[in-house]
Amino acid sequence: MSRNAGRGALAAATVALTLTAAACSSSSDPGSSSGPSASTSGSSAFQTQHKGGTLKLVAHAAAGSFDPQVNYTLQYWQLFQSMYDGLLAFKKVDGQESFTVVPDLATAMPKVTNGGKTYTFTLRKGVTFSNGKALTTDDVVASFQRIFKVSSPTAGTFYNGIVGADACLKTPASCTLPQGVIGDAKANTVTINLTAADPEFEYKLAVPHAVVVPKDSPTKDAGTKPLPSTGPYMAASYDPNRALELVRNPHFEEWSRQAEPQGYPDAIDYTFGQTVESEVTAIENGQADWMYDAPPADRLNEIGTKYASRAHVNPLTAFWYATLNVNMAPFNNKLARQAINWAVDRSAVVRLYGGTNLASPACTVLPPGFPGHVDSCAYTKGGGTTWKAADLAKAKELVKQSGTAGQEVGIVVQDDDVNKSIGQYLQSLLTQLGYKATLKPLSGNIQFTYIQNTKNKVQLALTSWYQDYPAASDFLNVLLSCASYHPGSDSSINISGFCDKGVDARMQAALKTSGTDKASADKQWGAIDQTVMAQSPVVPLINPKMIDFTSTRVGNYRFSKQFYMLVGQLWVK
């Protein structure tokens, strides 16, 4: 999933330990919230007695554009699951099965022919957009064209294998994909042709960038004007400075409980602009039901003792990292980049995030337990497979060798307390290394797109990445390939600007191998990870866990490993 920078972190290890020890929920707990609505029969069928009410969500900041083919944040991808649909979808369930792809707007999984290069889908009949218009094959074809026309962040990595995509990437405005995506209105089918077999293509069709929107949707980022949806909810209004309101789509009828289940709340109100302190208080008092940001350090003890049954802690396949701009001084010098990797005290970042029960030091791009991950730590004092300690002396020597000491470095972070505290630590560290470091906090509403655009000349940024789907390419190919680097664009997810033709060739080879021998491909990805770390375009910091704090009004908590808390499946009084 698009898991960029976003989810705020926890702080203070001692209180975090209290919280983690006390919290009783997990991804397999069917209904761990306290209160009358917490009980559940465990049935997967829709329970009409829990339908209704308004779910109240709060966040410090909005997450920018609400265009599902443009937005690349956890904050809104989480909501899109109950709003927009693609030909395929990930199962809306908790646990390991949430990684399973199932038919959504298609009646069945595709018929794959032509050596894995042709996918044929039969479209469901009777699906209607929230504006009252019936879904047709023309909408599907136009939506794939639109991926390129709006310069979706994954156009060059997820969908560049579609026949004709190369021309669309060069001139997005005129994208037609005439031989790549073909609709047959009479047969009610859509055929997608690829230039080469792609074993991950079904995953790529199940994420929000591949959802189907009306054919007359704008061919530019829709921004704050939400597009019509096919799922159980539609956006009634969106003001990124104030609030987002979701209401029931009056035209929705459940066609697949696995792919797009009916939602329980009648409305979902998402309010922005509060402090994390006020968010916690609002949830404790029943004025809000869930907060996107994690609770601040001074509130963790009370949550872990008085409200433990409502604190849901789940491990994530994700990493927080610092990006180093390889095309700007001082980090166009590899020695300077390596110096930062040697210098960072990852245990200090763990403490700032919330302690060892909520994060662990990261040494590689691929998270532990993820396909392709190898226990390896190139930048730890004394060497080894896991991180032990920083080597500040070695870092200072590398800075000296690089000749970059004394240069100015801007550090761009989100403006919430935890991101700023980690940014302040990095600022202090760079100062110790001899740089003139300046911290530049930005609202979470704009920081992620800002750091992607090369026009903003970002040298170092703090961000994070949460899986789109369970494959090594979703980290390495998406974040660090040449195809993900788009100078001058807000959708350049390769924030470091790292483009190594040799590494790119190895990535393409690993992608090809994964079609026939996944184990061998994973070994290739693990080796690529280590090669990338030697070049040091990023500084892996931590692998996080997530905490969801809910009110007494909420029941039926479900945590999808793919898309996290299933917002539309919450019961609310």
N, C-alpha and C positions, 0 to 999 in steps of 0.2 A: 504494500500500500504506500501511498505517498506519504511518507512520513518524514517530512521535513522538520525543520526547527519548529517547534510548536510547543509541545506539552511542557509546561513549566515543571521545575523539579523540586524536590524536597531538600531541606537543609537540616543540619545538626544531627550528627550520628547518634548521640545518646538518646534523644527523644525519638528518633526514627526507629531505634531498636525497640523501644516501648511500644510504638505503634505496630511494628511488624509482628512482635510477639503476641500482641492482643488481637490483632485483626483475624477474623475467623473465616473470611470468604476466600474463594478461589474460583478459577474459571469453570470448575465443575460443580460449584455450589448452585443449586437451582433457584434459591431464593433466600439470600442471607440477610436482606435488609430487615430491620426490626419493624414492629407495628403490625396491625391487623392484615395489611395487604401483602405481608411477606410470605405467607404460606403458598404453596403451589402443589398441585397434584402430580407434577412431573410430566403431564401430558403435553405433546407437541401440538395438539389441536388448539385452535383459537378458543379462548375462554371468554365468552361474551359478558360474563358477570364482572370482568375487569376492564371492560371497554369504557372510555370516557375520561373526562377531566383534562386539565391543562398541565403539562409538564413544564417546569420552569428551570431553565439552564442559565448559568452565568459564566462570564469569562472576562478577563482583564481587557482583552482587545478582540476585535473581529479578525478575520483571516483573509481580507482582501476580496478579490473577485469571487463572485458566486457562480461563475461559469464552470460547469462540471468538466468541460474539455480543456480548461485552462488551469483551474485551481489545483494545487499540488500540495495540500496540507492535510494533516490528520484531522484537524478541527472540522473541516467541511467534508472530507471524504467519509467521515463517520456519519454525517447527516445524509449524504447522497445515497447511502444504502437503502434508505426508506423513501427515496424520491425518484431516482433515475434508474433506468434499466438498459442493459446491453443485450446482445444476442445470447451471451452466457453470463453467469454470475457465480460468485462464491456462495456456498451454503450459508444461510443466515442462522447459524447454530453456534453453540459454544464448543470449546475443546478442539481437538485435532481435526475433526471433520470440517471445521470452518475453512480448511485449506482446499476442500473438494470443489471442483468446478461442476456446475449443473446447468441445464438449459434454462433460459430466462425468457426473452422475447422469441427465442426459437422454440419449436415444439419438442426438439430432441437434440442431443449432441450432434455435431455436424457429420456429414458423410465426407470422409477424407479420401481423396483419390490422387492420381497423378504423382505418385511417389511422395506423398505428403505435402504437395504444393497447392492442392485445390480443396477448398472447404465449401461445402454446400449446406445451407441452412433452409429449413422451411419455417416461415414466419407464422406466429400465432395469429389467429383471427379474433376480432372482438376487443383488441386492446385500444384504449382511447387516451389521448393526451389530456392533461388537466384543462386545456382550452376547448375541449369538446371535439377536436378533430381526430379521426380514426388513424391509427398507425398503419403506414403502408411501406412497401419495399422502397419507394422513392425516398422516404424519410431515412431509411437505413443507409442507402447509397449516399445521400447528401451529408449524413453525419460523418461518414468516413472521409469524405472530401473536406469537411469542415475541420477535422483534426489538423489538417495541413494548412488550411486557410487561416486559422486562428493561431498558427504556430504553437500548437500544444507542446508542452515541455518534453513529451515522450515521442513526438512525431518522428524524430530521427533515430530513435533507439527501439521503440516497441513496434512501430508500424512502417518502418523504412523497407521492410521486406515485401510489402505489397507491390505487385506489378504496377509500375508507373509512379511509385512514390519518389523516385529520384528526381523526376521532373517537378513534382509537387514541392519538394524541399527547396528546389532552386527558385521556382516562381509560385509561391503558395496561392496567390490570388486567382490564378487560372487553373487550379487543380481540378481535374475531372476523373482521374483513375478509370478511364474507359475500359481497359482490359483487366483492371485490378479488382474492382468491386462492381458486380453486375446484378441488377435487380430484374426479376421476371414477375411482373404483376399478375399475369395470367396463372402462372404456376405457384405464385406466392412464395418464391424462393429468392435467396440472395447467395451469390457465389463469390467467394474471395479467392483470388489467385496470388500465390507467392512466387518470388523468384527462386526461392530455395526452401526446402523443408525447415520448419521451425518448431521444435518440440515444446517450446514455451508459448506458442501462439494462443492456445486456449486460455492460458493465464492472462495474457495481454488483452484478450477480448472481455475479460471479467472485471476489469478495473474501470473507474469512472471516466477516464479519458476516451473510452470506447462506447459510452452510452449513446443511445439514440434520442435525438431531439428533433423537433419539427423541421421539415426541409426548408422552410422560410426563415429559419433562425438567422440572426445577423452573422456575417462572415468575419466579424471582428469580435474580440473579447466583449461579452455581454456585460461585464462588470457588475454593477449593483442592480441590474435589471434581470431578475431570475427568469430562466427559460422554462416553458411548460414541461411538466414531468409526467411520467406514466405510473409511478409508484403510489403508495397509499397517501403520501403527503405532497403538498405543493407549497411554494413560498407565496405568502400573501403580501409581505413587504420586507424590505431590507435596507437598513441604514447602518453602514459599518461604524458610524460614530455613536449609534444608540442601540439598535436592536434588530433581530431577525424574527419574523413570525411565520411558522409553518402551520398550515391547517390541512384538514382532510381533502384529498383530491376527490371531488364528487363523482368522478367517472371511473374510479378504481374499483375493480372486482378481482379478488385474489384468484390468480391462475396457477400459482405454484407456491405452496407454503415453504418449500426449501429455498427457492430463489428470491421470492418477494412476498413475505408474509404480511397479512393485514396488520396494521399498527393498533396499539391499544389507546394511547392518548388521543383526545379529539383535537388538541392543539399543542404545539411545542413553541414556547416563548423563550428566546435566547437573548439575554440582555448583556450589553458590553459596557465597559468603562468603570467597573467597580475595582476596588483594591482587593487583593487576595484575602486580606483580613476581613473585610466586609462580606466577602463571598462565604467564608467559613461560618460567620455569625448568622448569615441569612439561611444557610442550610441547617444549622443547629436549631434555629427558631422556626423552621418550616416555611420560610418566605421564599426559599429556592430549593431545588431538588438535587442539583448536581453542579459541580464546578469543573470547568475544563482545566484550569490551572491547579497545580498541586498546592496543598496547604503550606503556609509559611512555618518556619521552625518553632515559633513561639506558641503555635496552636496544636502541634503534633501530640504533645503529652495528653491534653484533654481529649483529643480525638481517639488516641490509643487506649484511654481508660474509660471515659464516659460514653464514647460513641463507637466502640470497637466493632460492634456488629454491622456498622455501616461503612467501615473502611475496607475496601476491596483491593487487595494487592496482587498484581499479576506480572510475571516476567515477560520481557519483550525481546524480540529479535530486532535490535536497533543499536545504533551507536551515536553518541554525541562527539563532534569533532571540530577542529579548527581548520579552516581552509587557508592555504597559503598561495597567493597569486603568483604563479610561475612566470608570468609575463611582465611583472613589474618589480622594480627594486624595492626592498632588498632580496625578495624571495625568487627572483629570476636566477639567483645563485643557489645551486643545490646545497652547498655547504651551510648556507644560512638556514635553509629549510631543515636540514638534518639537525642543526644546532637546536632548533625549537623542539624537535622531537626528543632529543636527549635531555633538554632542560626541564620539560614539563613534569611536575610532580603529580602524577595521576591520582595518587592517594589523597592529595589535597583537593582535587576536583571531586573525588568521591565524597569527601566530607562536605563540601559545599552543596552537593546534590542531595545528600540525605544520609550518608553512611553506607557501610558495607552490606546492610540488608536491603538496600534499595538501589545499589549500583556496584559495579566492579570495574577495575582498571581495564582499559582497552589497548591492545597493541596492534591490532590488525583492522582492516576494513570490514571483513566478514565477521559477524558476531559468533561467539561460541554456540555450538549446537546447530549452526546453520550449514546448509550444503556447501562443501568446499573449505570450511574453516579448518585451519591448522594451528595448533598451539605453537605460536612463534612470537618472539618479542625482540625485534632488532634493536630497540632503543631502551635498554634497561641496564643499570649498573651491574657489572659482573656477568652479564649475558644470561641466557636461559630461555625457557619457553613461555614464561609468564613474567609480568612486570613486577619488579621488586623495588627499585629506587631510581630517582633521577640522577644524572651525572652532570652537574652544573659545571664542573671543571672542564670536562670534555666539550661541553657546549660552548663555553667561553673561548676555548682554543679554536673551535671551528669558526666562530664569528670572527676571530682575529685573522684566521687564514682566508676568510672570504673577503676581508677588507670592507665589510658593510657596517661596522660599528659607527655609531653617531648618526645614522640615517633615521628619518622619521617613519613611524609605522602607525597607521590608524587601525583600530580594532573595533569592528562593527558588531554590536550585540543587540538582542531584544532588550526592552527597557523594564522587564519585570525584575524582581529582587534577585532571583537566583541566577538568571543570565547575566545580570550586571555584576553580581559578586564573582562569578567565574571570569568575567571580562576584566574586573579589577585585579584579580589574581594574575591574569595573563599580562596585563599592563605593567604590574610590578615586576614580573619575571623578565619581560623584554627590557625594562629599564636596567635590571641587574646585568643583562647581557650587553648593555652599552647602547641600546637604541633609544630614540626619543619617542616614546609610546604615548598615544592619545586614545582615550576610550570614547566611542561614538555610539551611545544607546539610541535605538529607534523603536518606535511602536511595533509590536508584533504584527500589526495589520499591514505593514509595508516592508519590514526588514528582510523577509525572505526573497521578495522580488527585487528589492534594492541590491542585495549582495550578488544577485545573478547577473546584473547588467554591467558590462564592462565600462560603460560610460561613467559609472560612479567611482571607478578607480579604487575599488576595495582591495586593500593589501592582505588583511587578515580578518576573518569573520568567524564567529561562533555559530554553529548550526547543528543539525542532527538529521538522522535518516532512519526511517522506519520502513520495513519491507513493504513492497507492493505485492509481491508474491514470493513463495519459497524457492528461490533459485539464486545462485551466486551472481549471475549476470545482473540481477536487479540492484546490486550494490556496485560492483566493479564496472560493468558496461554502462550502466545508467549514469553513475556519478563521475566516471573518469575516462570515458571514451571520447574520441575526436567528434563523433556524431552528436554528443551532448553539449558541445561547446558552440554557442551562437553569439558572437560578439554583437553588442548593442541591443540585445534582447533581454526582456524581463524573464524569459523562459530559457535560460541557459543554466541547466542544472549542474553542469560541470563547472562549479564556481571557481575552482582553482585555475581553470583554463589549461589543464594538463592534456596534451595531445602528443602521444608517442606512437608513431606508425608501427613500430615493432610490437609494442604491447597490444595495440589494436588488432594486429594480425593474429596474435596469440588468442585474443578474446574471441575473434571470429572462428578460429579453429576449435576452441573449447565449446562454443555454441553448436558447431557442426557435430562434434563428437557426442554431445549430450543426447542427440537424436538416436544414437545406437548403443552408447556405452556411458551411462550416467556416472558410474563410479570413476571411470577414467577421466571424464570431463571434470568431475569435482576435484580430482588431483591436479588437473591443469589450472583450474581456478585458484586453488590454494597456492600454487607456484606463482601465478600472476599477482596475487595479493602480496606476496613477499617481494616481488620485483617492483611493484608500485611503491611499497613502503621504503625500498632502497632509494627511490627517486624523491620520496617525501613531499608530495604535493598536499597532503593532509596530515593532521596530527590526531589520531584516534585518542579520545580522552576516557570515555566511560561507556559501559553497556548498562542501560537503565532498566528499572522496573517501573510499573505504573500504579498509582493509587487513585481509585475512584471513591469519592466521599459522597454519600447520598443521604437524603432526608428520610424521616419516618414515613412520609407519604408514599415512598417508592417501594415496589416489590418486583419480583421476577427479574432480578439482575442476571444478565447473560453477558459473558465475555468471549467474543470471537477472537481467536488468535490472529485472524486475518485483518479484521476491521475494528477490533476492540469493542467496548460496550455497545450493545445493540440498542440504540436510543429508542427506536419505535416499538421495542418489545417490553419496555418498562410499564408496570402498572402504576397508576397514580390515582390517589383519592380525588 
